[in-house]
Amino acid sequence: MSTTTVGGPRNTAADRTKRWYRARRSLQGVSFVLPNFLGFGLLTLGPVVALFYISFTNWNVFGKAKWIGLDNFTRLLGDASFHRALLNTLYYSAFHIPLTLALSLGLALLLNRKLRGVQFFRTAAFFPYVTSIVAIAIAWNLLFSRDAGPINQILGLFGVDDPPGWTASSTWAMPAVIIVGVWREMGYYMLLFLAGLQTVPPELHEAARIDGANAWQRFRNVTLPCLRPTTFFVTVMLTIGSFKVFDLILVMTNGGPGQSTLVLSQYIYQKGLVENRFGYASAISVVLFALCMLVTVVQFAVNRRRNA
Amino acid sequence: MRHRHPQWTAIAAAVTALTLTACGSGEPADTGGPVTLTMSAWSMKTTPEFQKLAESFQAQHPDVKIQFKEYDATNYDTQLTADLAAGSGPDLYILKNLKNFITYQGGEQLLDVSDVASGLGDKVNGIGNYKVDGVTYAVPYRQDSWYLYYNKDLFAAAGVTPPDETWTWAEYEKASADLTAGLKAAGSPAKAAYQHTWQSTVQGLALAQTKGADLGSGDYGYLAPYYKRALEQQQAGSQVDYGTATTNTLQYQAQFGTQQAAMMLMGSWYVATLIAQQKKGEAQAFQWGFAPAPQPDAGTKDKPITFGDPTGVGVNAAIDENKVAAAKKFLTFAAGEGAATALAGIGITPATLTDPVVQAYFGVQGMPADELSRFTFTTHDTRAENPVSAQTAPLQNILLETHSAIMSGSTPVDEALTKAGERARSEVLESK
C-alpha cells in the first residue's frame, strides 16, 4: 500500500507530490461515493436514458425495438385518454399542492408552541405518512361509503340531504382522492416546516412585537420570509410528488369510476405493464418528465428572482 | 494477509466439492436418462394444482423431474415476461390468462406444440384458443366456466323454487324478485343475489350469449340489456349496489359463504374454495349447488352457453433441445385424462371431462351431489371471455372503465357504450 509514495523524489518535484496528494484525496472521495453512484447509475440513470430511446420505438418487451421516430408523440396528441389523464393530473395537483402546503404549514405553526402533549400530536400527524397505503385506501373507502359511511352520516347531521357518492361517483372521486392525498402527506411536510421554524431567529419576532406588530403581521413579515428556503423545497417536492401520484389512485379507485381519476402515471402503467406497449408508455413518461422539469425550472427561476 | 489463506483454501475446497457433487448428480447417465424441467407456478401454498400436476406426472414418468419456479400471484405475468425477455424463463410455463397468451405467442416465446395437440384428440375443452394461424402454441389443463351458485337453504326459507337447467334470464329476474320479498318476509338479512365488482360478471356472459357479439367490432350495444338488468337488480335492492361493494371491498367468497346472498354468478374455481372454506369453518354450513348460467331464451337449454377462459401450459421457445421431448410428454399428460382425474380429485375443473374425471370430481368430499350440479359440470358451451387477439387487452381496459362508469351510475348505459365504441375505434382498432 505505502510503497508507491516512498519511491517519489520529494525534494526535486514538490509540485508533483502535491498534485499526487490532491488526486489521491479526490480518488478517496470518489471511492466513497462510488457504491451509491453505481447503484444510481445502474438502477436509475441507465433506465432513464434508455427510456428516451424506447420512446421513439414500438418496443413490446420481446424482440427488437423498431425505430418509429415521432410516431408515439404524434399519437399522443390525438389520444383522448391521454388528454383525460393529463387533465386529471393537473386537477389533482392544482388542489393537492396548495392544500397540503397550507395545512402542513398550519399544523407546523400549531405544533411549534409549548403545549402539553405536543410530541404526541406531532407523532400523530406523522402517522398517516408511515401507514401502509393499501390499509389507508381500504379504511378511507369505508369512510367514504355512500350509504353506510361515517362521512356521509356526519354530513347528514348537518342537513346535507343528498350526500356525494365519493369514490363511487365520477364527480366526487377526485375530491375524495385529493382529501386522502392531503391527509396522508401533510404530516411529512409539517415535519419539514417544523424544522424550518427552528431557524427563525426569536430576536426578529421580539423586535417586531416591540414595534407593535400583531400576530398576523409577524407571520407575514417575519415567519414567512425566514421560511422561504423550506417553502421552496416543500413546493418543489410536492409538485413532483403530485404529478407522479400513482399508488394512492391505483388502490383507492383504480382510475375509476370510468376515467374520472385516471392520472398520467397510471396511464403509463396501463399501457406499459398491462398492454405491453412499452414504446408508447415511454413516450408518455417523457411527457410527464418534461412537465415536471418545466414546472421545477419555473419554480427555481421565480425563487431566484425573489432572493435577488 | 497471510493468516487468511487457510480460510480461502477451505472455501475454495468447499466450492469445488459442491460443484463436483452437483455435476455428479446432474449429469445424465445416457441420452434417455433423467431430465429436469423447470416450470412456473404461483402461491404454491394455497394453490395445490401445480404440485398435483407434477406429482401425478412424475408417478408415470419417473425419469423426468419437475422443478418449480414460483412467482408472485398478482404480478405473475409481469415477472414472467421479464424473465422470458431476459432469457431466464422456465422450460414450461403456465398461461394464467388467455388475455396475455398473445403477448407470449406474438413475442415468439412459445414453442410450436401442434404435434401434441393433434395427438390429444377432441376431448380437450378450450384447446382451440391456443391456435394461431393453424399452429397450436399451448394446451389447456383446466377450463373454468361460469355457473350460477345458489343457496338451497335460503331458497327454502324464502319459499322460492330453486333453479333448474332451463332457466332463462326472465326466470332469473322473477326468482330474484320473489327471493327479495320472501327473504324479507322470513326476516333474513340476505339479498337475492350478489354480483361481484368485476367486469366479467356482466360482460363475459353478454359476449358469450349474444348472437353476433364481437369484442373486436367496436360495437358494444350487445352489453346494453345485461347492464340494464344489473342496474335494475341494484335499484330493486335485490343485490348490493356496486358502490357499496367497491367502497367496502366486499369479497364474493364472504358474500356467498356467509349466506349474504342466495344466488351468485361465479367461475367454477369457486367450487373448490367453498368446499375448503366450509370445511375450515370460514364459510357457514349450508346446502348449496350450482346451475347453468341463465340463458337468453329456451333455445340453448340442451347445452347452456356460458363463458370462461382456459388455463394452459406452454413450452418456452428457448428450451434446451434435449428437453423438448420431455416437455411435450408433460403437455400431453397435463391436457389428458391422467392429469384431469388428479385435478378433479381436488375440485378443479380440468380441460378434459371424461367419465372417470366426472366421477373423481363428484367424489370430492363436500361436493354437491345433486343431478343439476352434475349436469352443469358436464354440459355447457363455454366461450372465451378474452378472444385471442392483440387488441383484446386494450379493448378490455376500455370496457373496464366503461364498467365502473355504468355500474356506479355515473354514466347512462347507452351513452357509456357509445363512448366505449368510439374510444375502441380511435384508440385501438383504427390505430396501428
Interface residues (C-beta under 8 A of the other chain):
Chain A: N60 V61 F62 G63 D71 R75 G78 D79 A80 S81 I138 N141 L142 F144 S145 R146 D147 A148 G149 G165 W166 T167 A168 S169 S170 T171 N254 G255 G256 P257 G258 Q259 S260 L262 Q270 L273 V274 E275 N276
Chain B: T78 T81 A82 L84 A85 T103 G106 G107 E108 Q109 Y242 G243 T244 T246 T247 N248 T249 A393 P394 N397 E401 T402 S404 A405 M407 S408 G409 S410 T411 A416 R423 S426 E427 S431 K432
